[in-house]
Amino acid sequence: MKVLVTGPSGAVGQYVLEALMRTDHQVRVFALPDSMHRINYRDRIEMAPGELADPAALYDALKDVELVFHTALISPPPAIDAEILDHVNVEGTRSLVNACRGKVSRLVMMSSNNVYVPHRTPDLWPLTDDAPREAHGNPAQQALGESLIRAEDIVFEAAETGAFDYAMLRPTIVSGRKSPFVENLITQLIRNAEAAESLRRMWDTMQWTHGVDIGSAALLAAEHPDLRNQRMLVASDEPITAYDVVSLMWEIMNVGRDDNPYAEIASQNNVGLPKFYPARLRAAGWSARMTAKDCIREVLGRLEFYHSTAANFPAYLQVE
């Protein structure tokens, strides 16, 4: 089958492309001309340069394509002007949907859990796939949520007319090679582990999902008959707080030791309940393979922090 991936060099798109490289699909990517050099596997895929706003380029890219993975959307963390969000997420999706009508069998779109209603207290957990949507948060977060909800609605409305089938994926916080939120959080805690309390209050309980697992979820959503025209959370099973991040960092940096000074406070501040439960993906056989510790180890390796003496742990906790 010939498939098209939009946004193949992004935080999620690169992992969807990576997952596709392990299949027999013929893969074509659609990306901005000035981003082509950042795309992996260029010797094994077809390259279609263009912008989503260009119908002619889209029609050329969709020639003989049966399946589309739409990952060229802006998602959290938001720091983007509302007009750009509208141009990329809303109008870009509209243009793609119009080009796909009657041509492709299924469109797999990568949205975000940011579209769901707020669910800040454990009595509201876990939130599941069909929870109501509502843009929320500060003005930038609200603008992002609104743009994603509008983009989703464009896909839903097209599917209702029989234009194609869809699978709507809504990942939680994305970890991986391009994961600014996760990397920034870890960097802050490396500099000052005592900032964990303020970061815990700011971000509360989190669930990170690695790009590898999002890529496998995308393939499953594209192929599984029970996931046709479904909306799905993509979330690991592991609830964590900033204290858990510090505790796991200490474990990674102190191999062979069992006197983790952060273990108790991490346990005290984690209620042990997941915020999100990806019921449909789990029922279809999907589960996350990458743990929070795996995600942290990857970032620490990239930053070349391997020992606790390289981090700014409080002096009385440093290894002598």
C-alpha positions as CSV (number, residue, x, y, z in Angstrom):
1,M,0.0,0.0,0.0
2,K,1.2,3.5,-0.7
3,V,1.0,5.9,2.2
4,L,1.6,9.6,2.7
5,V,3.0,11.2,5.9
6,T,2.7,14.9,6.5
7,G,5.2,16.5,8.9
8,P,7.7,13.6,8.7
9,S,10.4,15.5,10.6
10,G,8.3,16.6,13.6
11,A,8.2,15.4,17.1
12,V,5.6,12.7,16.2
13,G,5.9,12.5,12.5
14,Q,9.5,11.2,12.6
15,Y,8.4,8.2,14.8
16,V,5.4,7.5,12.5
17,L,7.9,7.4,9.6
18,E,10.2,5.2,11.6
19,A,7.4,2.7,12.4
20,L,6.5,2.6,8.7
21,M,10.0,1.7,7.7
22,R,9.4,-1.7,9.4
23,T,6.4,-2.4,7.2
24,D,6.0,-3.3,3.5
25,H,4.2,0.0,2.7
26,Q,5.5,2.3,0.0
27,V,6.1,5.5,1.8
28,R,5.9,9.1,0.5
29,V,6.4,12.2,2.7
30,F,4.9,15.6,2.2
31,A,7.0,18.4,3.8
32,L,8.1,22.0,3.3
33,P,11.0,22.2,0.8
34,D,13.3,23.8,3.4
35,S,12.8,20.9,5.8
36,M,13.6,18.0,3.4
37,H,17.2,17.7,4.7
38,R,15.9,16.9,8.2
39,I,13.9,13.9,7.0
40,N,15.2,10.4,7.8
41,Y,15.3,7.5,5.4
42,R,15.5,9.7,2.3
43,D,17.1,6.9,0.3
44,R,14.1,4.6,1.0
45,I,11.1,6.9,0.6
46,E,9.5,9.2,-2.0
47,M,9.8,12.9,-1.3
48,A,7.0,15.4,-2.2
49,P,7.9,19.0,-1.3
50,G,5.1,21.4,-0.8
51,E,2.8,23.2,1.6
52,L,-0.6,22.1,2.8
53,A,-2.0,25.4,1.5
54,D,-1.0,24.4,-2.0
55,P,-3.8,22.2,-3.6
56,A,-1.7,21.4,-6.6
57,A,1.2,20.1,-4.5
58,L,-1.2,18.1,-2.4
59,Y,-2.9,16.5,-5.3
60,D,0.4,15.4,-6.7
61,A,1.5,14.0,-3.4
62,L,-1.7,12.0,-3.0
63,K,-1.4,10.3,-6.4
64,D,-2.1,6.5,-5.8
65,V,-2.0,7.0,-2.0
66,E,-4.5,4.9,0.0
67,L,-3.6,5.9,3.6
68,V,-2.6,9.3,5.1
69,F,-0.8,10.0,8.4
70,H,-1.4,13.7,9.2
71,T,1.2,14.7,11.7
72,A,1.9,18.2,10.4
73,L,0.0,20.0,13.2
74,I,1.2,22.3,16.0
75,S,0.6,20.7,19.4
76,P,1.8,21.4,23.0
77,P,3.7,23.1,24.3
78,P,2.1,26.2,22.7
79,A,4.2,29.3,22.1
80,I,2.7,30.1,18.7
81,D,0.6,33.1,17.5
82,A,-3.1,32.2,17.1
83,E,-3.0,33.2,13.4
84,I,-0.3,30.7,12.8
85,L,-2.2,28.0,14.7
86,D,-5.3,28.7,12.5
87,H,-3.2,28.6,9.3
88,V,-1.4,25.4,10.1
89,N,-3.9,23.4,12.2
90,V,-7.2,24.5,10.8
91,E,-6.6,25.7,7.2
92,G,-3.8,23.1,6.6
93,T,-6.1,20.3,7.7
94,R,-9.0,21.6,5.7
95,S,-6.8,21.7,2.6
96,L,-5.5,18.2,3.1
97,V,-9.1,16.9,3.8
98,N,-10.4,18.4,0.6
99,A,-7.5,16.8,-1.4
100,C,-8.1,13.4,0.2
101,R,-11.9,13.3,-0.5
102,G,-12.7,10.1,-2.4
103,K,-9.1,9.2,-2.9
104,V,-7.8,7.7,0.4
105,S,-9.3,4.9,2.5
106,R,-8.3,6.2,5.9
107,L,-6.8,9.4,7.4
108,V,-4.9,9.0,10.7
109,M,-4.6,12.4,12.4
110,M,-2.4,13.3,15.3
111,S,-4.2,15.7,17.6
112,S,-3.5,16.1,21.3
113,N,-5.0,15.4,24.7
114,N,-5.1,19.2,25.1
115,V,-8.6,19.1,23.4
116,Y,-10.2,17.4,26.4
117,V,-12.0,19.1,29.3
118,P,-9.9,20.0,32.3
119,H,-9.6,17.1,34.8
120,R,-7.4,18.3,37.6
121,T,-8.5,16.2,40.6
122,P,-8.2,12.5,41.1
123,D,-11.9,12.0,41.5
124,L,-12.2,12.9,37.7
125,W,-9.5,10.3,36.7
126,P,-9.0,8.5,34.5
127,L,-10.3,10.5,31.5
128,T,-11.1,8.2,28.6
129,D,-11.4,8.4,24.8
130,D,-14.9,9.9,24.5
131,A,-14.6,12.6,27.2
132,P,-16.0,16.0,26.2
133,R,-13.7,18.5,24.5
134,E,-13.1,22.0,25.7
135,A,-10.2,24.4,25.0
136,H,-8.8,25.6,28.3
137,G,-5.8,27.0,30.1
138,N,-3.9,30.3,29.5
139,P,-4.7,32.2,26.3
140,A,-1.9,30.4,24.3
141,Q,-3.1,27.0,25.5
142,Q,-6.7,27.9,24.8
143,A,-5.9,29.1,21.3
144,L,-4.1,25.8,20.6
145,G,-6.9,23.7,21.9
146,E,-9.4,25.6,19.8
147,S,-7.4,25.2,16.7
148,L,-7.1,21.4,17.2
149,I,-10.8,21.0,18.0
150,R,-11.6,22.9,14.8
151,A,-9.1,20.7,12.8
152,E,-10.7,17.6,14.3
153,D,-14.2,18.7,13.3
154,I,-13.1,19.2,9.7
155,V,-12.0,15.5,9.6
156,F,-15.2,14.3,11.4
157,E,-17.5,16.2,9.1
158,A,-15.7,14.9,6.0
159,A,-16.0,11.3,7.3
160,E,-19.7,11.7,7.9
161,T,-20.1,12.5,4.2
162,G,-18.3,9.3,3.3
163,A,-15.1,11.1,2.1
164,F,-12.9,8.6,3.9
165,D,-12.5,6.8,7.2
166,Y,-10.5,8.3,10.0
167,A,-8.6,7.5,13.2
168,M,-8.1,10.4,15.6
169,L,-5.1,10.0,18.0
170,R,-4.7,12.3,21.0
171,P,-1.3,11.7,22.6
172,T,-0.4,12.9,26.1
173,I,2.9,14.8,26.7
174,V,5.3,13.6,23.9
175,S,8.7,12.4,24.8
176,G,11.5,11.6,22.3
177,R,14.1,13.2,20.1
178,K,12.1,16.4,19.8
179,S,10.4,16.8,23.1
180,P,11.0,20.3,24.4
181,F,8.6,20.0,27.4
182,V,10.3,16.9,28.8
183,E,13.8,18.1,28.0
184,N,13.2,21.5,29.6
185,L,11.7,20.0,32.7
186,I,14.6,17.7,33.2
187,T,17.1,20.5,32.5
188,Q,15.4,22.7,35.2
189,L,15.6,19.8,37.7
190,I,19.3,19.1,36.9
191,R,20.0,22.8,37.7
192,N,17.9,22.8,40.8
193,A,16.3,19.6,42.2
194,E,14.6,21.7,44.9
195,A,12.5,23.2,42.2
196,A,10.5,20.0,42.1
197,E,7.9,21.3,44.5
198,S,7.0,24.4,42.4
199,L,7.1,22.3,39.2
200,R,4.9,19.6,40.8
201,R,2.3,22.3,41.6
202,M,2.5,23.7,38.1
203,W,2.3,20.4,36.2
204,D,0.6,18.2,38.8
205,T,0.4,14.5,37.7
206,M,1.7,13.8,34.1
207,Q,1.8,10.9,31.7
208,W,4.5,11.0,29.2
209,T,4.2,8.9,26.0
210,H,7.3,8.3,23.9
211,G,7.3,8.8,20.1
212,V,8.1,5.2,19.6
213,D,4.8,4.2,21.2
214,I,2.9,6.9,19.4
215,G,4.3,5.5,16.1
216,S,3.1,2.0,16.9
217,A,-0.3,3.3,17.9
218,A,-0.6,5.2,14.6
219,L,0.1,2.0,12.6
220,L,-2.4,0.1,14.7
221,A,-5.0,2.8,14.2
222,A,-4.5,2.7,10.5
223,E,-5.0,-1.0,10.2
224,H,-7.3,-2.3,12.9
225,P,-11.0,-2.7,11.9
226,D,-12.2,-1.8,15.4
227,L,-10.5,1.5,15.3
228,R,-12.2,2.8,12.2
229,N,-13.8,6.2,12.8
230,Q,-12.7,6.2,16.4
231,R,-11.1,8.9,18.7
232,M,-8.3,7.6,20.8
233,L,-6.1,8.7,23.6
234,V,-2.5,7.6,23.4
235,A,-1.1,7.4,26.9
236,S,1.4,5.3,28.9
237,D,0.2,3.6,32.1
238,E,2.6,5.5,34.3
239,P,1.5,8.6,36.3
240,I,4.5,10.8,37.4
241,T,5.2,14.1,39.1
242,A,8.2,16.3,39.1
243,Y,9.3,14.5,42.3
244,D,9.2,11.2,40.4
245,V,11.4,12.7,37.7
246,V,14.0,13.8,40.3
247,S,13.9,10.3,41.9
248,L,14.3,8.5,38.6
249,M,17.2,10.9,37.6
250,W,18.9,10.0,40.8
251,E,18.5,6.3,40.1
252,I,19.9,6.6,36.7
253,M,22.9,8.7,37.9
254,N,23.6,6.4,40.9
255,V,23.6,2.9,39.4
256,G,23.9,0.1,42.1
257,R,22.8,2.3,45.0
258,D,19.5,1.7,46.9
259,D,19.5,4.8,49.2
260,N,17.5,7.1,46.9
261,P,16.8,10.2,49.0
262,Y,13.9,11.2,46.7
263,A,12.1,7.9,46.7
264,E,9.9,8.7,49.8
265,I,8.9,12.2,48.8
266,A,8.1,11.0,45.3
267,S,5.9,8.2,46.6
268,Q,4.1,10.7,49.0
269,N,3.3,13.1,46.1
270,N,2.0,10.5,43.6
271,V,-1.5,9.2,44.2
272,G,-0.8,6.3,41.8
273,L,-3.8,6.9,39.6
274,P,-3.4,7.6,35.8
275,K,-5.1,10.7,34.5
276,F,-5.7,9.1,31.1
277,Y,-6.8,5.7,30.0
278,P,-6.5,4.7,26.3
279,A,-9.3,2.2,26.4
280,R,-9.7,1.7,22.6
281,L,-6.0,1.2,21.9
282,R,-5.6,-1.1,24.8
283,A,-8.6,-3.2,23.7
284,A,-6.9,-3.4,20.3
285,G,-3.7,-4.8,21.8
286,W,-1.6,-1.7,22.2
287,S,0.5,-0.9,25.2
288,A,3.3,1.5,25.8
289,R,6.8,0.0,25.9
290,M,8.8,3.0,26.9
291,T,8.7,4.0,30.6
292,A,9.3,7.4,32.2
293,K,12.7,6.1,33.2
294,D,13.5,5.3,29.6
295,C,12.4,8.8,28.6
296,I,14.6,10.4,31.2
297,R,17.6,8.2,30.5
298,E,17.4,9.2,26.8
299,V,17.4,12.9,27.7
300,L,20.2,12.6,30.2
301,G,22.3,10.7,27.6
302,R,21.6,13.4,25.1
303,L,22.7,16.1,27.6
304,E,25.6,13.9,28.7
305,F,24.6,13.8,32.4
306,Y,25.5,10.3,33.7
307,H,26.4,10.9,37.3
308,S,24.8,12.7,40.2
309,T,27.9,14.9,40.7
310,A,27.2,16.4,37.3
311,A,23.8,17.6,38.4
312,N,22.9,20.3,40.9
313,F,21.4,18.0,43.5
314,P,21.3,19.7,47.0
315,A,24.8,19.5,48.5
316,Y,23.9,17.2,51.3
317,L,22.6,14.7,48.8
318,Q,25.6,14.7,46.5
319,V,27.7,11.6,46.1
320,E,31.1,12.1,47.7
